[in-house]
Amino acid sequence: MTSDSASRHGPALAPERRLPPITELSVGAMILVVIGGIYLASQLPRSVPLAPAVGLVVAAGAFVLADIVALSRLREFAWRRFRAVFGWALLAYLVIAGMIEYVFVVDQTRSSC
């Protein structure tokens, strides 16, 4: 009663490609930006020291730069689809950033001072 391993464990799967930690770096960058935003918001209405927030943004930028380098080294990648998704995501980000700028700058968000 012998059976091969494929019948015991299902069909053989193609080996999975080893990819760089792009997702992890992107999430790390987003976490750093959110922490910076929370830090700045927690200091209102007082004067906010910007050094910690700037440090967090620089670290997030380094994560994004590492992501770009890792992505640029991938040979077999759906670049056409990536550019399409990136373009729409960038447009959505610009719209959201414009609305946030309107609320904080043009509408003159007030503090209790």
C-alpha positions in Angstrom: 0.0 0.0 0.0 2.2 2.7 -1.3 1.0 6.1 -2.4 3.0 9.1 -3.6 3.1 12.3 -1.7 1.1 14.2 -4.2 -2.0 12.1 -3.6 -1.6 12.3 0.2 -1.0 16.0 0.3 -2.9 17.3 -2.7 -1.4 18.6 -6.0 2.1 19.9 -5.9 2.1 23.7 -5.7 4.4 26.0 -7.6 7.2 27.4 -5.4 6.2 30.8 -4.0 8.4 33.7 -5.1 10.4 35.3 -2.3 9.5 39.0 -2.3 11.1 41.9 -0.3 9.2 43.2 2.7 7.4 45.9 0.8 4.1 45.6 2.7 5.8 45.6 6.1 7.8 48.8 5.2 4.7 50.5 3.8 2.7 49.7 7.0 5.7 50.9 9.1 5.7 54.2 7.2 2.0 54.7 7.7 2.3 53.9 11.5 5.1 56.5 11.8 2.9 59.1 10.1 -0.1 58.3 12.2 2.0 58.6 15.4 3.3 62.0 14.2 -0.2 63.2 13.6 -1.4 62.0 17.0 1.6 63.7 18.6 0.8 67.0 16.9 -2.9 66.8 17.7 -2.2 66.0 21.3 -0.2 69.2 21.8 -3.0 71.5 20.6 -3.7 74.3 21.5 -0.2 74.8 22.9 2.8 75.6 20.8 4.1 72.3 19.3 7.8 71.3 19.2 8.2 70.0 15.7 11.4 68.0 16.1 9.7 64.7 17.0 7.2 65.0 14.2 9.8 65.9 11.7 11.9 62.9 12.8 8.9 60.6 12.4 8.3 62.0 8.9 11.9 61.5 7.9 11.9 57.9 9.2 8.6 57.3 7.2 10.3 58.8 4.1 13.2 56.4 4.6 10.8 53.5 4.7 9.1 54.7 1.5 12.4 55.1 -0.2 13.4 51.6 0.8 10.1 50.4 -0.7 10.8 52.2 -3.9 14.2 50.6 -4.2 12.8 47.2 -3.4 10.1 47.6 -6.0 12.5 48.8 -8.6 14.6 45.7 -8.3 11.6 43.3 -9.1 11.9 42.1 -12.6 8.7 40.1 -13.0 6.1 42.6 -11.8 2.8 44.0 -13.2 4.2 47.5 -13.7 1.3 48.6 -16.0 -1.3 47.7 -13.4 0.8 49.2 -10.6 1.0 52.5 -12.4 -2.8 52.5 -13.0 -3.6 51.8 -9.4 -0.9 54.3 -8.2 -2.3 57.0 -10.4 -5.8 56.7 -9.0 -4.6 56.4 -5.5 -2.5 59.5 -5.9 -5.5 61.4 -7.3 -7.6 60.3 -4.3 -4.8 61.3 -1.9 -4.6 64.8 -3.5 -8.4 65.3 -3.2 -8.3 64.2 0.5 -5.2 66.4 1.2 -7.0 69.4 -0.4 -10.0 68.9 1.8 -7.9 68.6 4.9 -5.9 71.7 3.9 -9.2 73.6 3.4 -10.4 72.7 6.8 -7.2 73.6 8.6 -5.9 76.5 6.6 -8.6 78.3 4.7 -11.4 77.7 7.3 -8.9 78.9 10.0 -9.4 76.1 12.5 -9.4 77.8 15.9 -7.9 76.7 19.2 -8.9 77.7 22.7 -6.1 80.3 22.9 
